[in-house]
Amino acid sequence: MEQNGDTNANDDSYSMEEQEQALVALIEHRTCEVLNLRQRVSYYKSQLEEAEKRLRDSESKLVRLRGKNSAVSSKSCLQSGTASVKMERRSTSPMRVNEGSSRKQCESKPKLLVPAVTPKISQPILLAGSSARASVSSGSQTSLSVSTQSTSSVKVTDEKSHRMFAEKDYSEIKEKGTKRKLEQNEHKELIPLVRGSTSPCILRCQASCHISSQHKRKLRSLSLCPVNDQLFATSALDGVVNFWQVQSRGSGASLISTTDCVSPKQRRWPEDIAWHPLGNSLFLVYTADAGDSQISVVNLNKSLVKDRATFLPDKPHVKGIINSITFMPWENACFVTGGSDHAVILWSEKETENVWKPKALHRNLHSSAVMGVAGMEQKEIILSAGADKKIVGYDARVSIADFKYQIDSKCMSVLPNPRDFNLFMVQTGTHGRQLRLFDIRLRQTEIHAFGWKQESSESQSALINQAWSPDGLYITSGSADPMIHIFDIRYTTQKPSQSIRAHQKRVFKAVWLQSVPLLISISSDLNIGLHKIT
């Protein structure tokens, strides 16, 4: 009997332990569920505030429009009455004009009716055909997938939201993008400010968070959508392109779509990416070796993931990696590619949608690989920077080289200033003077140089790139060290005005948002950094 009692006690003890473990596991699961829902509530609250603000703006515009229409209607009545009086005075007819006829005529006219505006509830932008993977915890009823890290979390939009947002058109985004482009296209003289201050203006990094890039291999490119800079794309050596949306004013980012973009023959990853100026597609470049496809286009309006990436049939580059792709800042949409075959190719869109035809601008002005290409705003000048230490400005209107610069170091990229259309920057391989500023009006005259000392590597990587701030006064650069270097072009010295320790490994690029005071960076630690700047 005593033995049976001991056995029953042990069974009760095991049963209580199992119940306790089950409850602990359930509490952990429900705690995660509550945290996820709180994050979603916070995100949708911010979206609601923005939607309410847009609604109020639209309502005020409607009120002003109706008031203007009323004023126009009254004015037309007055003009009509005056005209009737003048006609009566000039008339030789014996018929008498009724004094109230003009008023009746005005009242009989149909009133201008402005249709009521039905506000659309603003939702997060979701690209059609999202293929983001969803991993649902055991026992959970939601299809939301959350991959948590120590400092932040990545949220993948659920299937129901995908169906809701897949039909969202880009008309509102295009309108915002057009206004922003017009603002950016306003020229501002910044060159007189270069090297004009003995002390830099320091930017304060308020907070930083890191999220997993969701890539399996090292990141390669980062690019902001030109229409809505809170939408950005990343590419990596795994051949995958991820599309992201910044949320909660820079506190995080949501993975909203994933597309496999490896080339069809060699299964190569994209070397560089560029957005179409309308923001509805992404263009990617590969390699010219083994007859592989050289350009692919990811159409964001396609509903099916498998149909979104298409490859252009033309293959104008003859060998080697295509290092750079950039859309020109001109009225007609076109882009330029530069490759290891020394060639610079201009691609123009034909009348048929998504039909692009290449034209070789030059193949022998560089004696080595073309590492970077860009277009100048005020003239149709195409800049190319090469490993042969040359900077070439090619006039696309007359099909001739406008200038050639020979410098003391190999060039790896070129980047025009967004505000001063005469200013551009070239990245070189010289330590301490990696970044050079040039005035396109001064032939082969360097107006300033910046740089930094690398601790982890002696060579300057071409994968490390720069970005201008929206006001054109600052440059951010990645580095072989886990730092983001920031340069104030007004600062007299060559060293960075400040440096931010941003990642655990080398930083490839850090770009500025215009809509939010935020820097977004990518690193070989496979993370995306979000850094709030004040």
One Martini backbone bead per residue (centre of mass of N, CA, C, O) as a GRO file, in nm:
protein
  534
    1MET     BB    1   0.059   0.063  -0.022
    2GLU     BB    2   0.300   0.255   0.007
    3GLN     BB    3   0.397   0.219  -0.285
    4ASN     BB    4   0.143   0.326  -0.422
    5GLY     BB    5   0.159   0.604  -0.293
    6ASP     BB    6   0.429   0.689  -0.415
    7THR     BB    7   0.344   0.663  -0.710
    8ASN     BB    8   0.116   0.874  -0.701
    9ALA     BB    9   0.297   1.109  -0.616
   10ASN     BB   10   0.481   1.104  -0.864
   11ASP     BB   11   0.261   1.148  -1.071
   12ASP     BB   12   0.168   1.421  -0.960
   13SER     BB   13   0.443   1.559  -0.996
   14TYR     BB   14   0.467   1.522  -1.301
   15SER     BB   15   0.202   1.658  -1.374
   16MET     BB   16   0.276   1.938  -1.258
   17GLU     BB   17   0.528   1.984  -1.433
   18GLU     BB   18   0.386   1.971  -1.706
   19GLN     BB   19   0.188   2.198  -1.652
   20GLU     BB   20   0.399   2.414  -1.599
   21GLN     BB   21   0.540   2.399  -1.873
   22ALA     BB   22   0.291   2.457  -2.041
   23LEU     BB   23   0.232   2.737  -1.917
   24VAL     BB   24   0.500   2.869  -1.985
   25ALA     BB   25   0.477   2.833  -2.290
   26LEU     BB   26   0.208   2.985  -2.319
   27ILE     BB   27   0.305   3.255  -2.207
   28GLU     BB   28   0.524   3.307  -2.415
   29HIS     BB   29   0.341   3.301  -2.660
   30ARG     BB   30   0.141   3.530  -2.560
   31THR     BB   31   0.354   3.746  -2.529
   32CYS     BB   32   0.433   3.759  -2.827
   33GLU     BB   33   0.150   3.821  -2.928
   34VAL     BB   34   0.118   4.092  -2.780
   35LEU     BB   35   0.365   4.235  -2.899
   36ASN     BB   36   0.277   4.214  -3.193
   37LEU     BB   37   0.008   4.368  -3.160
   38ARG     BB   38   0.131   4.629  -3.055
   39GLN     BB   39   0.293   4.690  -3.308
   40ARG     BB   40   0.051   4.704  -3.497
   41VAL     BB   41  -0.098   4.930  -3.352
   42SER     BB   42   0.126   5.143  -3.377
   43TYR     BB   43   0.137   5.142  -3.683
   44TYR     BB   44  -0.172   5.209  -3.740
   45LYS     BB   45  -0.171   5.476  -3.591
   46SER     BB   46   0.025   5.623  -3.778
   47GLN     BB   47  -0.145   5.574  -4.032
   48LEU     BB   48  -0.400   5.721  -3.927
   49GLU     BB   49  -0.277   6.000  -3.894
   50GLU     BB   50  -0.202   6.036  -4.192
   51ALA     BB   51  -0.487   5.991  -4.307
   52GLU     BB   52  -0.624   6.226  -4.155
   53LYS     BB   53  -0.450   6.446  -4.276
   54ARG     BB   54  -0.528   6.393  -4.572
   55LEU     BB   55  -0.829   6.436  -4.530
   56ARG     BB   56  -0.816   6.731  -4.437
   57ASP     BB   57  -0.683   6.836  -4.693
   58SER     BB   58  -0.911   6.750  -4.888
   59GLU     BB   59  -1.140   6.907  -4.750
   60SER     BB   60  -1.012   7.189  -4.783
   61LYS     BB   61  -0.997   7.178  -5.091
   62LEU     BB   62  -1.302   7.148  -5.135
   63VAL     BB   63  -1.385   7.413  -5.003
   64ARG     BB   64  -1.220   7.597  -5.190
   65LEU     BB   65  -1.347   7.500  -5.455
   66ARG     BB   66  -1.642   7.579  -5.389
   67GLY     BB   67  -1.580   7.877  -5.337
   68LYS     BB   68  -1.470   7.933  -5.622
   69ASN     BB   69  -1.726   7.846  -5.780
   70SER     BB   70  -1.913   8.057  -5.653
   71ALA     BB   71  -1.754   8.301  -5.751
   72VAL     BB   72  -1.774   8.234  -6.053
   73SER     BB   73  -2.081   8.227  -6.072
   74SER     BB   74  -2.131   8.518  -5.979
   75LYS     BB   75  -1.960   8.652  -6.197
   76SER     BB   76  -2.120   8.542  -6.440
   77CYS     BB   77  -2.384   8.679  -6.367
   78LEU     BB   78  -2.283   8.969  -6.375
   79GLN     BB   79  -2.183   8.960  -6.667
   80SER     BB   80  -2.454   8.886  -6.793
   81GLY     BB   81  -2.609   9.138  -6.698
   82THR     BB   82  -2.427   9.347  -6.835
   83ALA     BB   83  -2.463   9.244  -7.121
   84SER     BB   84  -2.770   9.293  -7.135
   85VAL     BB   85  -2.761   9.596  -7.099
   86LYS     BB   86  -2.586   9.660  -7.343
   87MET     BB   87  -2.780   9.536  -7.550
   88GLU     BB   88  -3.020   9.723  -7.489
   89ARG     BB   89  -2.884   9.990  -7.570
   90ARG     BB   90  -2.802   9.881  -7.875
   91SER     BB   91  -3.081   9.823  -7.946
   92THR     BB   92  -3.333   9.848  -8.228
   93SER     BB   93  -3.551   9.703  -8.106
   94PRO     BB   94  -3.892   9.714  -8.000
   95MET     BB   95  -3.817   9.524  -7.793
   96ARG     BB   96  -3.847   9.452  -7.452
   97VAL     BB   97  -3.648   9.411  -7.180
   98ASN     BB   98  -3.633   9.216  -6.917
   99GLU     BB   99  -3.494   9.285  -6.610
  100GLY     BB  100  -3.509   8.965  -6.497
  101SER     BB  101  -3.373   8.780  -6.712
  102SER     BB  102  -3.082   8.753  -6.614
  103ARG     BB  103  -3.149   8.627  -6.340
  104LYS     BB  104  -3.302   8.382  -6.451
  105GLN     BB  105  -3.074   8.276  -6.623
  106CYS     BB  106  -2.883   8.226  -6.388
  107GLU     BB  107  -3.077   8.036  -6.223
  108SER     BB  108  -3.117   7.820  -6.466
  109LYS     BB  109  -2.849   7.731  -6.424
  110PRO     BB  110  -2.654   7.486  -6.365
  111LYS     BB  111  -2.493   7.366  -6.106
  112LEU     BB  112  -2.192   7.307  -5.971
  113LEU     BB  113  -2.094   6.977  -5.901
  114VAL     BB  114  -1.920   6.826  -5.638
  115PRO     BB  115  -1.814   6.543  -5.562
  116ALA     BB  116  -1.793   6.334  -5.321
  117VAL     BB  117  -1.551   6.240  -5.095
  118THR     BB  118  -1.399   5.920  -5.065
  119PRO     BB  119  -1.213   5.810  -4.835
  120LYS     BB  120  -0.909   5.650  -4.809
  121ILE     BB  121  -0.756   5.415  -4.639
  122SER     BB  122  -0.454   5.403  -4.526
  123GLN     BB  123  -0.197   5.182  -4.637
  124PRO     BB  124   0.033   4.977  -4.667
  125ILE     BB  125   0.264   4.903  -4.888
  126LEU     BB  126   0.201   4.647  -5.137
  127LEU     BB  127   0.326   4.418  -5.326
  128ALA     BB  128   0.260   4.227  -5.569
  129GLY     BB  129   0.310   3.903  -5.489
  130SER     BB  130   0.391   3.812  -5.219
  131SER     BB  131   0.671   3.581  -5.092
  132ALA     BB  132   0.668   3.581  -4.801
  133ARG     BB  133   0.746   3.407  -4.538
  134ALA     BB  134   0.548   3.194  -4.315
  135SER     BB  135   0.573   3.153  -3.954
  136VAL     BB  136   0.379   2.960  -3.738
  137SER     BB  137   0.289   2.923  -3.439
  138SER     BB  138   0.186   2.715  -3.214
  139GLY     BB  139  -0.165   2.785  -3.189
  140SER     BB  140  -0.193   3.002  -3.391
  141GLN     BB  141  -0.427   3.222  -3.581
  142THR     BB  142  -0.208   3.371  -3.730
  143SER     BB  143  -0.016   3.480  -4.037
  144LEU     BB  144   0.194   3.621  -3.879
  145SER     BB  145   0.542   3.699  -3.915
  146VAL     BB  146   0.812   3.690  -3.665
  147SER     BB  147   1.151   3.815  -3.653
  148THR     BB  148   1.351   3.822  -3.382
  149GLN     BB  149   1.556   4.053  -3.205
  150SER     BB  150   1.723   4.240  -2.974
  151THR     BB  151   1.622   4.537  -3.116
  152SER     BB  152   1.415   4.400  -3.325
  153SER     BB  153   1.161   4.364  -3.592
  154VAL     BB  154   1.018   4.154  -3.843
  155LYS     BB  155   0.743   4.209  -4.068
  156VAL     BB  156   0.499   4.008  -4.223
  157THR     BB  157   0.254   4.027  -4.430
  158ASP     BB  158  -0.047   3.925  -4.452
  159GLU     BB  159  -0.270   3.782  -4.670
  160LYS     BB  160  -0.507   3.973  -4.635
  161SER     BB  161  -0.349   4.234  -4.682
  162HIS     BB  162  -0.251   4.159  -4.962
  163ARG     BB  163  -0.531   4.162  -5.098
  164MET     BB  164  -0.588   4.462  -5.029
  165PHE     BB  165  -0.304   4.598  -5.154
  166ALA     BB  166  -0.265   4.490  -5.452
  167GLU     BB  167  -0.473   4.723  -5.576
  168LYS     BB  168  -0.288   4.948  -5.531
  169ASP     BB  169  -0.213   5.236  -5.658
  170TYR     BB  170   0.032   5.498  -5.788
  171SER     BB  171  -0.090   5.788  -5.799
  172GLU     BB  172  -0.014   5.917  -5.526
  173ILE     BB  173   0.289   5.854  -5.542
  174LYS     BB  174   0.349   6.000  -5.806
  175GLU     BB  175   0.269   6.281  -5.709
  176LYS     BB  176   0.478   6.299  -5.486
  177GLY     BB  177   0.724   6.241  -5.668
  178THR     BB  178   0.694   6.488  -5.854
  179LYS     BB  179   0.722   6.702  -5.638
  180ARG     BB  180   0.999   6.606  -5.533
  181LYS     BB  181   1.150   6.636  -5.802
  182LEU     BB  182   1.105   6.939  -5.833
  183GLU     BB  183   1.256   7.011  -5.576
  184GLN     BB  184   1.528   6.872  -5.651
  185ASN     BB  185   1.560   7.036  -5.937
  186GLU     BB  186   1.650   7.273  -5.773
  187HIS     BB  187   1.885   7.495  -5.793
  188LYS     BB  188   2.191   7.516  -5.582
  189GLU     BB  189   2.447   7.697  -5.444
  190LEU     BB  190   2.737   7.510  -5.303
  191ILE     BB  191   3.034   7.561  -5.390
  192PRO     BB  192   3.093   7.823  -5.213
  193LEU     BB  193   3.083   7.636  -4.936
  194VAL     BB  194   3.333   7.497  -4.987
  195ARG     BB  195   3.560   7.522  -4.738
  196GLY     BB  196   3.408   7.755  -4.530
  197SER     BB  197   3.463   7.575  -4.261
  198THR     BB  198   3.626   7.496  -3.944
  199SER     BB  199   3.341   7.372  -3.859
  200PRO     BB  200   3.123   7.131  -3.814
  201CYS     BB  201   2.803   6.997  -3.857
  202ILE     BB  202   2.647   6.814  -3.622
  203LEU     BB  203   2.500   6.502  -3.609
  204ARG     BB  204   2.246   6.335  -3.432
  205CYS     BB  205   2.228   6.012  -3.303
  206GLN     BB  206   1.956   5.899  -3.141
  207ALA     BB  207   1.895   5.610  -3.291
  208SER     BB  208   1.931   5.243  -3.312
  209CYS     BB  209   1.855   4.971  -3.539
  210HIS     BB  210   1.823   4.610  -3.606
  211ILE     BB  211   1.771   4.400  -3.893
  212SER     BB  212   1.701   4.145  -4.073
  213SER     BB  213   1.751   4.087  -4.419
  214GLN     BB  214   1.677   3.778  -4.515
  215HIS     BB  215   1.951   3.692  -4.607
  216LYS     BB  216   2.192   3.429  -4.683
  217ARG     BB  217   2.380   3.643  -4.804
  218LYS     BB  218   2.561   3.886  -4.897
  219LEU     BB  219   2.530   4.203  -4.943
  220ARG     BB  220   2.509   4.457  -5.221
  221SER     BB  221   2.231   4.635  -5.225
  222LEU     BB  222   2.086   4.979  -5.205
  223SER     BB  223   1.747   5.121  -5.266
  224LEU     BB  224   1.547   5.392  -5.327
  225CYS     BB  225   1.250   5.508  -5.386
  226PRO     BB  226   1.170   5.793  -5.584
  227VAL     BB  227   0.862   5.823  -5.476
  228ASN     BB  228   0.908   5.636  -5.203
  229ASP     BB  229   1.150   5.637  -4.949
  230GLN     BB  230   0.998   5.407  -4.761
  231LEU     BB  231   1.088   5.243  -5.009
  232PHE     BB  232   1.300   4.948  -5.034
  233ALA     BB  233   1.596   4.778  -5.165
  234THR     BB  234   1.752   4.449  -5.160
  235SER     BB  235   2.063   4.281  -5.234
  236ALA     BB  236   2.228   3.958  -5.304
  237LEU     BB  237   2.415   3.657  -5.338
  238ASP     BB  238   2.127   3.492  -5.349
  239GLY     BB  239   1.939   3.654  -5.575
  240VAL     BB  240   1.771   3.834  -5.385
  241VAL     BB  241   1.483   4.054  -5.360
  242ASN     BB  242   1.401   4.300  -5.122
  243PHE     BB  243   1.107   4.455  -4.989
  244TRP     BB  244   1.058   4.767  -4.811
  245GLN     BB  245   0.907   4.929  -4.512
  246VAL     BB  246   0.885   5.200  -4.340
  247GLN     BB  247   0.813   5.244  -3.988
  248SER     BB  248   0.733   5.442  -3.738
  249ARG     BB  249   0.939   5.669  -3.813
  250GLY     BB  250   1.200   5.452  -3.804
  251SER     BB  251   1.164   5.191  -3.596
  252GLY     BB  252   1.122   5.021  -3.869
  253ALA     BB  253   1.075   4.723  -4.089
  254SER     BB  254   0.900   4.581  -4.366
  255LEU     BB  255   0.851   4.282  -4.521
  256ILE     BB  256   0.673   4.271  -4.848
  257SER     BB  257   0.892   4.134  -5.054
  258THR     BB  258   0.998   3.853  -5.271
  259THR     BB  259   1.261   3.799  -5.528
  260ASP     BB  260   1.382   3.595  -5.772
  261CYS     BB  261   1.701   3.707  -5.963
  262VAL     BB  262   1.840   3.499  -6.112
  263SER     BB  263   2.005   3.398  -6.365
  264PRO     BB  264   1.935   3.157  -6.607
  265LYS     BB  265   2.228   3.032  -6.654
  266GLN     BB  266   2.447   3.108  -6.405
  267ARG     BB  267   2.311   3.201  -6.146
  268ARG     BB  268   2.322   3.509  -6.092
  269TRP     BB  269   2.368   3.795  -5.933
  270PRO     BB  270   2.319   4.112  -5.866
  271GLU     BB  271   2.531   4.396  -5.896
  272ASP     BB  272   2.291   4.605  -5.958
  273ILE     BB  273   2.052   4.873  -5.878
  274ALA     BB  274   1.740   5.035  -6.018
  275TRP     BB  275   1.502   5.269  -6.035
  276HIS     BB  276   1.234   5.375  -6.161
  277PRO     BB  277   1.106   5.694  -6.163
  278LEU     BB  278   0.804   5.572  -6.095
  279GLY     BB  279   0.838   5.307  -5.894
  280ASN     BB  280   0.731   5.023  -6.066
  281SER     BB  281   1.044   4.938  -6.097
  282LEU     BB  282   1.330   4.710  -6.122
  283PHE     BB  283   1.678   4.724  -6.204
  284LEU     BB  284   1.917   4.475  -6.327
  285VAL     BB  285   2.260   4.361  -6.312
  286TYR     BB  286   2.523   4.155  -6.444
  287THR     BB  287   2.663   3.957  -6.695
  288ALA     BB  288   2.851   3.885  -7.010
  289ASP     BB  289   2.901   3.599  -6.964
  290ALA     BB  290   2.803   3.321  -7.143
  291GLY     BB  291   2.536   3.465  -7.257
  292ASP     BB  292   2.399   3.612  -7.045
  293SER     BB  293   2.188   3.793  -6.890
  294GLN     BB  294   2.198   4.158  -6.820
  295ILE     BB  295   1.881   4.230  -6.781
  296SER     BB  296   1.639   4.305  -6.529
  297VAL     BB  297   1.275   4.316  -6.450
  298VAL     BB  298   1.080   4.436  -6.178
  299ASN     BB  299   0.736   4.414  -6.166
  300LEU     BB  300   0.516   4.549  -5.925
  301ASN     BB  301   0.228   4.494  -6.084
  302LYS     BB  302   0.257   4.207  -6.055
  303SER     BB  303   0.081   3.938  -5.908
  304LEU     BB  304   0.301   3.733  -5.983
  305VAL     BB  305   0.605   3.629  -5.894
  306LYS     BB  306   0.700   3.467  -6.157
  307ASP     BB  307   0.630   3.742  -6.346
  308ARG     BB  308   0.819   3.984  -6.246
  309ALA     BB  309   1.080   3.861  -6.372
  310THR     BB  310   1.255   3.998  -6.648
  311PHE     BB  311   1.446   3.955  -6.953
  312LEU     BB  312   1.646   4.106  -7.161
  313PRO     BB  313   1.762   4.029  -7.485
  314ASP     BB  314   1.982   4.224  -7.483
  315LYS     BB  315   2.371   4.214  -7.540
  316PRO     BB  316   2.607   4.462  -7.543
  317HIS     BB  317   2.791   4.330  -7.367
  318VAL     BB  318   3.093   4.121  -7.402
  319LYS     BB  319   3.221   4.132  -7.097
  320GLY     BB  320   3.184   4.081  -6.789
  321ILE     BB  321   3.101   4.291  -6.551
  322ILE     BB  322   2.826   4.484  -6.448
  323ASN     BB  323   2.870   4.755  -6.230
  324SER     BB  324   2.647   4.972  -6.349
  325ILE     BB  325   2.325   5.145  -6.271
  326THR     BB  326   2.151   5.439  -6.421
  327PHE     BB  327   1.930   5.688  -6.411
  328MET     BB  328   1.836   5.960  -6.579
  329PRO     BB  329   1.765   6.320  -6.512
  330TRP     BB  330   1.536   6.312  -6.736
  331GLU     BB  331   1.253   6.319  -6.912
  332ASN     BB  332   1.345   6.068  -7.048
  333ALA     BB  333   1.352   5.742  -7.006
  334CYS     BB  334   1.681   5.632  -6.893
  335PHE     BB  335   1.975   5.418  -6.903
  336VAL     BB  336   2.300   5.328  -6.760
  337THR     BB  337   2.587   5.124  -6.841
  338GLY     BB  338   2.878   4.972  -6.679
  339GLY     BB  339   3.178   4.787  -6.771
  340SER     BB  340   3.452   4.563  -6.805
  341ASP     BB  341   3.451   4.638  -7.135
  342HIS     BB  342   3.457   4.975  -7.133
  343ALA     BB  343   3.150   5.026  -7.149
  344VAL     BB  344   2.882   5.256  -7.255
  345ILE     BB  345   2.525   5.221  -7.206
  346LEU     BB  346   2.223   5.316  -7.369
  347TRP     BB  347   1.881   5.298  -7.247
  348SER     BB  348   1.576   5.296  -7.432
  349GLU     BB  349   1.241   5.362  -7.446
  350LYS     BB  350   0.981   5.250  -7.602
  351GLU     BB  351   0.654   5.255  -7.678
  352THR     BB  352   0.669   4.993  -7.574
  353GLU     BB  353   0.631   4.823  -7.305
  354ASN     BB  354   0.931   4.706  -7.186
  355VAL     BB  355   1.110   4.836  -7.426
  356TRP     BB  356   1.465   4.806  -7.460
  357LYS     BB  357   1.732   4.995  -7.617
  358PRO     BB  358   2.058   4.979  -7.710
  359LYS     BB  359   2.352   5.213  -7.690
  360ALA     BB  360   2.671   5.279  -7.781
  361LEU     BB  361   2.870   5.536  -7.676
  362HIS     BB  362   3.136   5.380  -7.556
  363ARG     BB  363   3.459   5.161  -7.578
  364ASN     BB  364   3.753   5.361  -7.578
  365LEU     BB  365   3.778   5.581  -7.338
  366HIS     BB  366   3.849   5.326  -7.185
  367SER     BB  367   4.115   5.094  -7.051
  368SER     BB  368   3.899   4.998  -6.842
  369ALA     BB  369   3.688   4.956  -6.608
  370VAL     BB  370   3.360   5.048  -6.552
  371MET     BB  371   3.235   5.149  -6.229
  372GLY     BB  372   3.078   5.431  -6.303
  373VAL     BB  373   2.753   5.600  -6.341
  374ALA     BB  374   2.610   5.922  -6.464
  375GLY     BB  375   2.384   6.209  -6.451
  376MET     BB  376   2.335   6.529  -6.553
  377GLU     BB  377   2.100   6.778  -6.528
  378GLN     BB  378   2.163   7.041  -6.721
  379LYS     BB  379   2.291   6.816  -6.894
  380GLU     BB  380   2.360   6.555  -7.133
  381ILE     BB  381   2.568   6.423  -6.913
  382ILE     BB  382   2.789   6.140  -6.901
  383LEU     BB  383   2.929   5.977  -6.640
  384SER     BB  384   3.258   5.816  -6.606
  385ALA     BB  385   3.427   5.566  -6.402
  386GLY     BB  386   3.761   5.429  -6.380
  387ALA     BB  387   4.033   5.206  -6.333
  388ASP     BB  388   4.213   5.417  -6.527
  389LYS     BB  389   4.173   5.714  -6.385
  390LYS     BB  390   3.903   5.804  -6.529
  391ILE     BB  391   3.701   6.093  -6.633
  392VAL     BB  392   3.395   6.100  -6.820
  393GLY     BB  393   3.228   6.338  -7.042
  394TYR     BB  394   2.923   6.271  -7.214
  395ASP     BB  395   2.756   6.399  -7.496
  396ALA     BB  396   2.440   6.292  -7.601
  397ARG     BB  397   2.358   6.509  -7.819
  398VAL     BB  398   2.656   6.486  -7.995
  399SER     BB  399   2.837   6.236  -7.955
  400ILE     BB  400   3.065   6.345  -7.736
  401ALA     BB  401   3.340   6.427  -7.568
  402ASP     BB  402   3.369   6.686  -7.332
  403PHE     BB  403   3.555   6.527  -7.113
  404LYS     BB  404   3.886   6.454  -6.947
  405TYR     BB  405   4.005   6.287  -6.659
  406GLN     BB  406   4.321   6.265  -6.484
  407ILE     BB  407   4.417   6.077  -6.213
  408ASP     BB  408   4.591   5.917  -5.921
  409SER     BB  409   4.335   5.715  -5.920
  410LYS     BB  410   4.116   5.489  -5.896
  411CYS     BB  411   3.779   5.446  -5.998
  412MET     BB  412   3.441   5.348  -5.846
  413SER     BB  413   3.264   5.622  -5.847
  414VAL     BB  414   2.969   5.834  -5.923
  415LEU     BB  415   2.814   6.150  -5.777
  416PRO     BB  416   2.574   6.365  -5.791
  417ASN     BB  417   2.437   6.644  -5.686
  418PRO     BB  418   2.101   6.723  -5.591
  419ARG     BB  419   2.141   7.062  -5.608
  420ASP     BB  420   2.420   7.093  -5.750
  421PHE     BB  421   2.472   7.061  -6.099
  422ASN     BB  422   2.809   7.107  -6.084
  423LEU     BB  423   2.831   6.875  -5.871
  424PHE     BB  424   3.075   6.609  -5.801
  425MET     BB  425   3.155   6.268  -5.708
  426VAL     BB  426   3.454   6.068  -5.640
  427GLN     BB  427   3.569   5.745  -5.602
  428THR     BB  428   3.868   5.628  -5.455
  429GLY     BB  429   4.185   5.447  -5.360
  430THR     BB  430   4.276   5.672  -5.160
  431HIS     BB  431   4.395   5.712  -4.864
  432GLY     BB  432   4.231   5.996  -4.715
  433ARG     BB  433   4.112   6.036  -5.049
  434GLN     BB  434   3.837   5.899  -5.156
  435LEU     BB  435   3.692   6.185  -5.186
  436ARG     BB  436   3.593   6.381  -5.476
  437LEU     BB  437   3.555   6.717  -5.583
  438PHE     BB  438   3.364   6.861  -5.864
  439ASP     BB  439   3.360   7.102  -6.128
  440ILE     BB  440   3.229   7.101  -6.445
  441ARG     BB  441   3.353   7.396  -6.524
  442LEU     BB  442   3.627   7.278  -6.414
  443ARG     BB  443   3.902   7.159  -6.550
  444GLN     BB  444   4.054   6.937  -6.368
  445THR     BB  445   3.933   7.041  -6.073
  446GLU     BB  446   3.991   7.006  -5.742
  447ILE     BB  447   3.798   7.128  -5.457
  448HIS     BB  448   3.795   6.849  -5.288
  449ALA     BB  449   3.885   6.624  -5.003
  450PHE     BB  450   3.819   6.299  -4.867
  451GLY     BB  451   3.869   6.082  -4.567
  452TRP     BB  452   4.004   5.762  -4.442
  453LYS     BB  453   4.109   5.525  -4.209
  454GLN     BB  454   4.200   5.191  -4.231
  455GLU     BB  455   4.215   4.893  -4.025
  456SER     BB  456   4.110   4.613  -4.185
  457SER     BB  457   4.219   4.746  -4.467
  458GLU     BB  458   4.406   4.840  -4.757
  459SER     BB  459   4.178   4.812  -4.945
  460GLN     BB  460   3.942   4.947  -5.172
  461SER     BB  461   3.613   4.890  -5.199
  462ALA     BB  462   3.362   4.881  -5.450
  463LEU     BB  463   3.117   4.812  -5.244
  464ILE     BB  464   3.168   5.087  -5.139
  465ASN     BB  465   2.938   5.354  -5.073
  466GLN     BB  466   2.756   5.652  -5.148
  467ALA     BB  467   2.570   5.950  -5.013
  468TRP     BB  468   2.347   6.202  -5.033
  469SER     BB  469   2.198   6.449  -4.905
  470PRO     BB  470   1.916   6.628  -4.980
  471ASP     BB  471   2.087   6.915  -4.943
  472GLY     BB  472   2.404   6.853  -5.035
  473LEU     BB  473   2.609   6.872  -4.757
  474TYR     BB  474   2.627   6.554  -4.737
  475ILE     BB  475   2.826   6.253  -4.677
  476THR     BB  476   2.795   5.906  -4.705
  477SER     BB  477   3.000   5.625  -4.582
  478GLY     BB  478   3.130   5.347  -4.603
  479SER     BB  479   3.327   5.067  -4.456
  480ALA     BB  480   3.551   4.825  -4.354
  481ASP     BB  481   3.450   4.929  -4.116
  482PRO     BB  482   3.187   4.959  -3.866
  483MET     BB  483   3.123   5.242  -4.038
  484ILE     BB  484   2.985   5.574  -4.058
  485HIS     BB  485   3.072   5.829  -4.269
  486ILE     BB  486   3.066   6.188  -4.224
  487PHE     BB  487   3.042   6.469  -4.459
  488ASP     BB  488   3.122   6.811  -4.467
  489ILE     BB  489   3.167   7.027  -4.734
  490ARG     BB  490   3.240   7.287  -4.541
  491TYR     BB  491   3.482   7.145  -4.446
  492THR     BB  492   3.828   7.187  -4.450
  493THR     BB  493   3.885   6.909  -4.388
  494GLN     BB  494   3.931   6.554  -4.464
  495LYS     BB  495   3.787   6.452  -4.238
  496PRO     BB  496   3.545   6.347  -4.067
  497SER     BB  497   3.289   6.493  -3.891
  498GLN     BB  498   3.177   6.192  -3.848
  499SER     BB  499   3.119   5.873  -3.665
  500ILE     BB  500   2.934   5.560  -3.693
  501ARG     BB  501   2.862   5.285  -3.512
  502ALA     BB  502   2.663   5.037  -3.691
  503HIS     BB  503   2.825   4.758  -3.691
  504GLN     BB  504   3.012   4.446  -3.699
  505LYS     BB  505   3.072   4.510  -3.995
  506ARG     BB  506   3.095   4.606  -4.286
  507VAL     BB  507   2.998   4.894  -4.472
  508PHE     BB  508   2.839   4.962  -4.777
  509LYS     BB  509   2.578   5.152  -4.698
  510ALA     BB  510   2.423   5.496  -4.664
  511VAL     BB  511   2.098   5.631  -4.662
  512TRP     BB  512   1.876   5.897  -4.727
  513LEU     BB  513   1.594   6.039  -4.608
  514GLN     BB  514   1.338   6.283  -4.668
  515SER     BB  515   1.072   6.215  -4.494
  516VAL     BB  516   1.293   6.105  -4.285
  517PRO     BB  517   1.524   6.122  -4.019
  518LEU     BB  518   1.716   5.885  -4.194
  519LEU     BB  519   1.928   5.598  -4.184
  520ILE     BB  520   2.027   5.344  -4.420
  521SER     BB  521   2.191   5.025  -4.372
  522ILE     BB  522   2.449   4.798  -4.489
  523SER     BB  523   2.591   4.464  -4.420
  524SER     BB  524   2.796   4.176  -4.366
  525ASP     BB  525   2.601   4.099  -4.108
  526LEU     BB  526   2.297   4.090  -4.241
  527ASN     BB  527   2.209   4.384  -4.173
  528ILE     BB  528   1.976   4.647  -4.097
  529GLY     BB  529   2.006   4.993  -4.053
  530LEU     BB  530   1.849   5.231  -3.818
  531HIS     BB  531   1.910   5.594  -3.818
  532LYS     BB  532   1.849   5.856  -3.621
  533ILE     BB  533   1.835   6.202  -3.720
  534THR     BB  534   1.910   6.555  -3.578
   0.00000   0.00000   0.00000
